[in-house]
Amino acid sequence: MSVYKPLKRLYREAKGISPLVATLLLIAIAVAASVITYSWVMSMIAAQSIQAQTQIRIDAVGWVTGPNRINITVRNTGSVPATIESISLKKNAPGQNYVLDDITDVSIEPGDYTFVVYDASVWAAATPYIIRVTCTTGFYYEAFATSP
């Protein structure tokens, strides 16, 4: 008698799971995957909707000589409160990089405006600049201004 004969009989007698249990497992896996996908998509849509409602603009730019500051008037034209994360400045020329000045928690209510003072010891007279105001949602607004 061969050693392999009992193994063949064991394989022949082994049973798989029933088709009913397999079907129920597949349905449970599909439902779980759809719930996970739904919650992921809904959280992305909520984040995108807040970002889409955030709108700011630069109303005025005032150049202060001496201490080399820039007074910037920022207005919230969106429908949700906007928080300014940073203000950047760069020369309006190819190959120039932004100089960052982080602002901590300057919040503007919808329809309101605020004055932000940017200490810009880097600006030169009679030079065109791009001023960028960035919100915490990632929305930014750029204005072009020439220093006096």
Secondary structure, 3 states (H helix, E strand, C coil): CCCHHHHHHHHHHCCCCCHHHHHHHHHHHHHHHHHHHHHHHHHHHHHHHHHHHCCEEEEEEEEECCCCEEEEEEEECCCCCEEEEEEEEEECCCCCCCEEEEEEEEEECCCCEEEEEEECCCCCCCCEEEEEEEECCCCEEEEEEECC
